[in-house]
Amino acid sequence: MALSKFSPSTLRAEINPEGGFATNERYQVIFSDIPSGIDPDSKTNRRLQFLCDSVAIPTKSIAAQDKFLYGTAYQMPYRQTFAELSMSFMVTDTMKEKTFFDNWQKKIVDERTGDLKFHNNYTCEITVSKFSKTTNDFINPTYQIKIEKAWPSIVAEIQLNHSGGSEIVRLPVTFQYKKWRQTV
């Protein structure tokens, strides 16, 4: 196949049928099968889908090591690896979002004894959906991943200061998980 000569009109002709370039503002994050007892008012989990102000679709990579049979060595894959998942949530004045994640971490490590709990009792599934900018459809994502066996490894600090004025408080949360897979 012969390559086309680059021009802005050629680029537009290739990209426009696909809806143009993707933008990063139309997404949804849903937590499913959360551990019991972590939601302070039975509404916080539902509210989190609206309060998640940033999420990164995590890296998936393939680890490799040198393979040398004869001649030049080459890289041979030996497993799939997954990077941690980062999110940031806007926090309401009642701080229930912070309480939600604090309670979740209490389900992982007993605060009094330091004992670790059973893995299946503190993990959940997280769905991250990306929606098209060209339609008002928030039902059928253009891209979606399911993150399996996720749990919050870091509930980061919240910065408070008197000179901040009326800035919205944000809570960064980092998750570990077993794996993620594309579903759409």
C-alpha positions as CSV (number, residue, x, y, z in Angstrom):
1,M,0.0,0.0,0.0
2,A,1.4,3.4,-1.0
3,L,1.6,6.0,1.7
4,S,-0.3,9.3,1.1
5,K,1.5,12.6,1.2
6,F,0.8,14.3,4.4
7,S,-1.4,17.4,4.5
8,P,-3.9,18.8,6.9
9,S,-6.8,17.9,4.6
10,T,-5.5,14.3,4.3
11,L,-5.4,14.1,8.1
12,R,-8.9,15.5,8.5
13,A,-10.2,13.0,5.9
14,E,-8.7,10.1,7.9
15,I,-9.8,11.4,11.4
16,N,-13.2,12.9,10.8
17,P,-15.0,9.6,9.9
18,E,-13.8,8.4,13.3
19,G,-15.4,11.3,15.1
20,G,-12.2,13.4,15.3
21,F,-9.6,13.0,18.0
22,A,-10.7,11.6,21.4
23,T,-10.9,14.1,24.3
24,N,-10.5,13.2,27.9
25,E,-13.6,14.6,29.6
26,R,-16.4,12.1,29.0
27,Y,-15.8,9.2,31.2
28,Q,-17.4,7.3,34.1
29,V,-15.9,5.2,37.0
30,I,-18.1,2.7,38.7
31,F,-17.2,0.5,41.7
32,S,-19.0,-2.8,41.9
33,D,-19.1,-5.4,44.7
34,I,-17.5,-3.1,47.2
35,P,-16.7,-4.5,50.7
36,S,-19.7,-4.4,53.1
37,G,-19.6,-1.7,55.7
38,I,-17.4,0.9,54.1
39,D,-20.0,3.2,52.7
40,P,-20.9,5.7,55.5
41,D,-24.4,6.6,54.2
42,S,-25.1,3.9,51.5
43,K,-24.9,6.7,48.9
44,T,-21.2,7.6,48.7
45,N,-20.4,4.8,46.3
46,R,-23.0,6.0,43.9
47,R,-21.8,9.6,44.3
48,L,-18.2,8.6,43.5
49,Q,-19.0,8.2,39.8
50,F,-19.8,11.9,39.6
51,L,-17.0,13.1,42.0
52,C,-14.1,11.3,40.2
53,D,-12.4,14.3,38.6
54,S,-9.5,12.3,37.1
55,V,-8.7,8.7,36.3
56,A,-5.9,7.2,34.3
57,I,-6.4,4.1,32.2
58,P,-3.5,2.2,33.6
59,T,-0.5,0.9,31.8
60,K,-0.4,-2.7,30.7
61,S,3.0,-4.0,29.7
62,I,4.7,-7.3,28.9
63,A,7.8,-8.1,30.9
64,A,10.7,-9.6,28.9
65,Q,14.1,-11.1,29.5
66,D,17.1,-11.8,27.4
67,K,17.0,-15.1,25.5
68,F,20.2,-16.4,24.1
69,L,20.2,-19.6,22.0
70,Y,22.8,-18.9,19.4
71,G,24.1,-15.7,18.0
72,T,22.5,-12.4,19.1
73,A,20.4,-12.3,22.2
74,Y,16.9,-11.1,21.9
75,Q,14.1,-10.2,24.3
76,M,11.5,-12.9,25.0
77,P,8.2,-12.1,26.8
78,Y,7.5,-14.0,30.0
79,R,4.5,-12.3,31.7
80,Q,2.0,-9.5,31.5
81,T,2.4,-6.7,34.1
82,F,0.0,-4.0,35.3
83,A,0.8,-0.6,36.8
84,E,-1.2,0.9,39.7
85,L,-4.4,2.8,39.0
86,S,-4.6,6.5,40.0
87,M,-7.8,8.4,40.6
88,S,-8.7,11.7,42.2
89,F,-12.1,12.5,43.8
90,M,-13.7,15.8,44.7
91,V,-14.7,15.8,48.3
92,T,-18.0,17.0,49.7
93,D,-18.2,19.1,52.9
94,T,-19.2,16.1,55.0
95,M,-16.0,14.3,54.0
96,K,-17.9,11.1,53.4
97,E,-15.7,10.3,50.4
98,K,-12.6,10.3,52.7
99,T,-14.4,8.2,55.3
100,F,-15.4,5.7,52.5
101,F,-11.7,5.1,51.5
102,D,-10.5,5.2,55.2
103,N,-13.1,2.5,56.0
104,W,-12.0,0.5,53.0
105,Q,-8.4,0.5,54.2
106,K,-9.6,-0.7,57.6
107,K,-11.1,-3.7,55.8
108,I,-7.6,-4.5,54.6
109,V,-5.5,-4.1,57.7
110,D,-6.8,-4.3,61.3
111,E,-5.9,-0.9,62.9
112,R,-5.5,-2.4,66.3
113,T,-3.6,-5.6,65.6
114,G,-2.1,-4.9,62.2
115,D,-3.4,-8.2,61.0
116,L,-4.1,-8.5,57.3
117,K,-7.6,-9.5,56.2
118,F,-8.6,-12.1,53.6
119,H,-8.1,-10.7,50.1
120,N,-11.6,-11.5,48.7
121,N,-13.1,-9.6,51.6
122,Y,-11.7,-6.2,50.6
123,T,-11.4,-6.2,46.8
124,C,-13.9,-5.0,44.2
125,E,-14.3,-4.5,40.5
126,I,-13.9,-1.1,38.9
127,T,-15.3,-0.2,35.5
128,V,-13.8,2.8,33.6
129,S,-15.8,3.8,30.6
130,K,-14.9,6.4,27.9
131,F,-17.8,8.0,26.0
132,S,-17.8,9.6,22.6
133,K,-17.7,13.4,22.4
134,T,-19.9,13.4,19.2
135,T,-23.1,11.9,20.8
136,N,-25.0,12.4,24.0
137,D,-24.9,8.7,24.6
138,F,-23.7,7.9,28.2
139,I,-24.9,4.3,27.9
140,N,-22.7,2.8,25.2
141,P,-19.0,3.6,25.8
142,T,-16.5,3.7,22.9
143,Y,-13.9,2.1,25.2
144,Q,-14.2,0.4,28.5
145,I,-12.1,-1.6,30.9
146,K,-12.8,-3.7,33.9
147,I,-10.3,-3.7,36.7
148,E,-10.4,-6.9,38.7
149,K,-9.7,-7.4,42.5
150,A,-9.0,-3.8,43.1
151,W,-8.2,-2.2,46.5
152,P,-7.0,1.2,47.7
153,S,-3.3,1.0,48.5
154,I,-2.8,4.7,49.0
155,V,-5.4,7.2,50.2
156,A,-3.2,10.3,49.9
157,E,-3.1,13.4,52.0
158,I,-5.6,16.2,51.6
159,Q,-4.0,19.6,51.5
160,L,-5.8,22.2,53.7
161,N,-4.7,25.8,53.9
162,H,-6.2,29.2,54.9
163,S,-5.1,30.9,51.7
164,G,-6.8,28.4,49.4
165,G,-10.0,30.4,49.3
166,S,-12.9,28.3,48.0
167,E,-10.9,25.6,46.2
168,I,-12.5,22.2,46.0
169,V,-10.8,19.6,48.2
170,R,-9.5,16.7,46.1
171,L,-8.6,13.2,47.4
172,P,-6.0,11.3,45.4
173,V,-6.4,7.5,45.7
174,T,-4.1,4.8,44.2
175,F,-5.4,1.3,43.6
176,Q,-3.6,-2.1,43.3
177,Y,-5.4,-4.8,41.4
178,K,-5.0,-8.3,39.9
179,K,-5.4,-7.3,36.2
180,W,-7.5,-5.2,33.8
181,R,-9.1,-6.2,30.6
182,Q,-10.8,-4.3,27.8
183,T,-14.5,-5.0,27.5
184,V,-15.5,-2.5,24.8
